[in-house]
Amino acid sequence: MIGKLAWKNIWFKPLNTILSILLLTASVAIITVLILVEKQFEEKYQSNLDGVDLVLGAQGSPLQLVLSSVYQVDDPTGNISYDSVKVWMQHPYVKKAIPLAYGDNYVGFKIVGTTPDYIEKYQAKMAEGKVFEHNFEVVVGADVAEKLNLKLGDTFKGTHGSAAEGEVHDHGEYIIVGIASKTGKVIDNLILSNIPTVWQMHHEEGHEEGHEEIAENPAHGEPGHVHEDEEHVHSEVCNHDEHESDMTIDEPNMEITSVLIEFKNKMGVFMWPNIIAQNTKMQAALPTYHMNRLFDMFGVGLNALKYLAFGIMLISGISIFIALFNTLKERKAEFALMRVNGAKKHQLLLVVLLESILLCIVGYFFGTIIGRLGIVLLSKASESDFKLGFDPMEIIWEKESLLFGLTLLVGLIAAGIPAIKAYTLNISKTLANA
C-alpha cells in the first residue's frame, strides 16, 4: 500500500520526475560504460601481452612498434634484416622468438606472415582444417571468417599495404586451409600465413614489373629494341620464373617486420634494449612498460569522465531533493489528513523515502541499459579501428553493486530532510493553516 502510494506521488509533478530520472540515467550510463571498458580494455590488452617480454623491430617510435607488432593497430616502423635478427632469435636467453612479416591485407584484415608458434601463443585451436604448411596456405581468425563468411577451400587475392582500398595483386592466390577458434584476442582479426608467402608475393610482383618493362619492344633501330631471338630467350626466362620453386624460410637477404621475444632469463629484459640500440640498426621495445605509460595517459581521461558522471549524479540528487521538498510543501495537508486517519509518523517518513528510492531504481535501470547500448556502439567502432571488441552483456557484480548502492545512497540523502519534515509534521497547525 505504501509503495503504491509512493509511486503515485512520484508522478504528482511528472516534469520534475522525468528530469531527475534523466540525470540519474545519464550518470549511471556513463559510469557503467567506464566500468566495463576499463576492465575489458585492460584484460584484452594484457592477455595479448602474455608471452611477449620484448619486441625487436626497426628504429622509430617504440610505442608504434609495440602497437603494430602486438596489437596490430598501427603501421610498423619499417623492416629489419632476417639474417641479422636470427642471431638474436637464437640467443641462449631466448625461450621463444616469433617473427612477423607484414605487407598485405584482405578487405582491411591484415595478412601476417609468421610461424605456428604465433597461433600457439594466443592459445587458438583449429576449429576447422589445419595449420598452414605450404606457401599461400592461410589460417583465418574466427572474426574474419564470421564477418567475411569464409570457409575452408575458399581462395582470395590480397591487397597491397594495410588499406582495404589499395591495389589488388593480380597474382598469388591465397587458399584457406584452417579457421582458428575464437579467443577474444587480436588473432581473431588476422589472416595468417608462413613468412615465405609474404616474401614470394612481393618477389613475384617485382619480377612481373621487370617483365612488363621489357615486354614493350621498341621499333627496329630504336634504343632498347630486342630481336626475335632475344625475345625467344627472354620468353623462356619468363616461363622459367613463373614456374620457379616456392621460396623458403632460408632465403638469404630477406626482411621481416618484427620479432616477439619471450625470455628464459629475465635479465634480457633489462640488458637487451641498450645492447640492441648500441650494436645494431634495430630497436628493442618493452611492451609492458610502454603499454603502462599508455594506460596512464588514458587514465587521466577516464578519471575526468568519472568525475563528470559523479557530478551529474550529485546534480540528480539535488534535483530529487528540490522536487521532494517542494512537493512536501504542497502536500502537508494531505499528510496531516493521513495522520488523522490513522497513519503513523514512520509511515509518512517511509513514503517520502520510497519516492526517492523508486526514482533511483528507475534511473539505475535505464542507466545500465543505455550504458550497455553505448558499449555495443563503442565495440563496433573499436573493432573496425583497433580490432578490439567489448562484451556489453558482462556483469561486473562488485563494481556494479557498488554503483547501485551509491545511487540509492544519493536518493536517501536527497530524501533525508523532506522525510524528517514529514515525520515531524505538526497536524493541528497544518490543518488550521489549511
Buried (B, 14 or more C-beta within 10 A) or exposed (E): EEEEBBEEBBEBBEEBBEBBBBBBBBBBBBBBBBBBBBBBBEEBBEBBBEBBBBBBBBBBBBBBBBBBBBBBBBEBBBBBBBEEBBEBBEBEBBEBBBBBBBBBBBEBBBBBBBBBBBBBBBEBEBEBBEBBEEBBBBBBBBBBBEBBEBEBEBEBBBBBBBEEEBEEBEEBEBBBBBBBBBBBBBBBBBBBBBBBBBBBBBBBBEBBEEBEEBEEBEEEEEEEEBEEEEEEEBEEEBEEBEEEEEBEBEBEEBBBBBBBBBBEEEEBBEBBBEEBEEEBEBBBBBBBBBBEEBBEEBEEEBEEBBEBBBEBBBBBBBBBBBBBBEBBEEBBEBBBBBBEEEBEEEBBBBBBBBBBBBBBBBBBBBBBBBBBEBBEEBBEEBBEEBBBBBBBEEEBEEBBEEBBEBBBEBBBBBBBBBBEBBBEBEBEEBBEEE
